[in-house]
Amino acid sequence: MSKLVEVKNLCVDYITFNGRVRAVSDVSFHINQGEILGLAGESGCGKSTIAYSLMRLHRPPALISEGSIEFEGRDVLAMDDDQLREFRWKETSMVFQSAMNCLNPVKTIEYQFWDIFDAHGLVSSRDESIEKAKELLRIVDIPTERLFDYPHQFSGGMRQRVVIAMALALKPKLLIMDEPTTALDVVVQREILQKVYQLKEQFGFSILFITHDLSLMVELCDRIGIMYSGKLVELAPAKQILSQPLHPYAHGLGDSFPTLHGELQEMKGIPGTPLDLQNVPPGCRFAPRCFKATAACREQEPQLLQANEQRWVACLEPLKIASQAQQPEPLTQSHSEPSETTCAEAL
Amino acid sequence: MKFILSRLGFYLLAFVTAVTINFFLPRMMPGDPIKSFLGRLAMNGGQITPETISALEALYGYSTSTPLWQQFFQYLGSVLAGDWGMSTRFFQPVFEVLGRGMLWTLLLVGTYLIVSYTLTTLLGIYVAWKRGTWTDSVITVGSVVVSSIPSVVMALVMYFIFASNLGWFPTSYAYHPSLDPAFSGEFIGSVAYHLVLPLLCMVALGMGNVMGMRSNMINQLGEDFIVMGWAKGVRDRKVMLHYGARNAILPMITSFAMSVGAIFGGSLIIEIIFNYPGLGQVMFQAMLARDYPLIQGYLLIMTMMVLGANFIADCLLFVLDPRLRTQLD
């Protein structure tokens, strides 16, 4: 499989009155063609910030301060305004966290579809845009006569499907879904995700799926990245991340969720609260809440290292996997070393 | 259509209520104009005959012996018939006196509303879009400072600098006295020329609206559909106007309707200082002379203006906000 997106050492800062706060710190990952990559983690751990970075949607006071994002070999961070405008939605589109509020309330759905086609110069007439929009509504099972309605005339689930139809309008290669179903009930959520999966199989795009609902994620994704306080702490195939976690935080998350299938087990939480990013102590960010933390963990910051062919983990004391005891080696030797020093300096 | 009819019904009711209050309020106060007139007449040693009383009753259009509710219906009837009584200051029908100044006041206030709201809305959109920049600071602070100057001070200063000292603008009247009102370029030019300074003064005083529009727009720019607009690759200009401003103007329309009453009141002072022949001059003299019929007539006109502005705002919102449309249909 070839890589569609490659993110290396991404750092995103928010400028506040108390100086810069690093919301995303030195995150590297890639998304393969046709793959569903999940990003999980607590609220405020930087998941959505990464999603915004992939489309360069940050506005001051947020800014991408370090790292690189390559989309099919093109440097996204080097694009000028016009290139960026063309890149957005055509190559990468997004279903926003609050799909309820991301439609313009005073314009019809038809107008908002037309906006997309018009901005990218892909239709020659309004009628053509209407035809295309109707086709897209059919894909997400919305009656085509609803095209001329306003957003407030749709229910939450329908609005979400409209947004998905819009996201697919230009047949993007990457679809970012930023907690797309958080506001919906479980039944509607399931319907929508099944639809998305089906469309993904049909059109062959990749998905970056962001949620804090791990059990949902395990079912849908190929690989899952776990984030903690702005850092990617573990990246593994979906089936393995809960059953054979390497990072103590992933282990804790696995214990905090009931599985959809199988017997009910007692759920344990993770004691403590997430880190205050305005005041990051030295050492591992998870150390204060970690049951395995040693003195070294509080001094030395662990790097994201490759544990085996498919797995990466950032931990000095990773949990053992019975059959796969392999010595970790660096993920990207050439990139992680120099930029780590720059990130450390900035902090 | 149903919406417009229901709104019209509401405004009719509001108008009748206003007329009722307008009628009863002065009558609940002690004394009445006929008695006070007779009192003054007696003090000056005048003769009070039954003829004097009936002459006064004819002049004021009511009789002290008719019961109040009968007077009320008489009043309602004459209001609708355009008979608003006699002005005790000008000795002319109220309707005529108000009619003369009304035209100029409407011209001044109407032009003001169009110019001011267009200007402040566009400026508000622009500075919100450029917020945090140098332009934003200058325009925002400038408009707050200018609009917080008391209107009398602003009008007097502008009058003395631009009309009196520099002589760039006329010191009084709505058009040059040598001209006869006619639909000619010369006359219209003269009217426009005389309008500029009072209009400028009012527009300056109304600059505070920039802040309102700015904050509406900033609120809208924080909404998710704006980010989605950018993510869709829509051009900045379109995001600003069709996504941001298009939503931000909705509260402005309501504030426009609410401010019409205050604007009519404010224009009185401007008219008096610039000696503009609108209602300001007339009302100033009417108030000095306790000309109740004229003041009542003015109140009626104000009521109609405010209700009219609200009706227009309602219709505009109905057209501009689809959410309102569905709610009411």
Interface residues (C-beta under 8 A of the other chain):
Chain A: M55 L57 P60 R85 E86 F87 R88 W89 K90 S93 M94 F96 Q97 S98 N101 C102 L103 N104 P105 V106 K107 T108 D115 I116 A119 H120 Y150 H152 Q153 M166
Chain B: G132 E223 D224 F225 V227 M228 G229 W230 A231 K232 G233 V234 R235 K238 H242 Y243 R246 N247 L250 L320 D321 P322 R323 T326
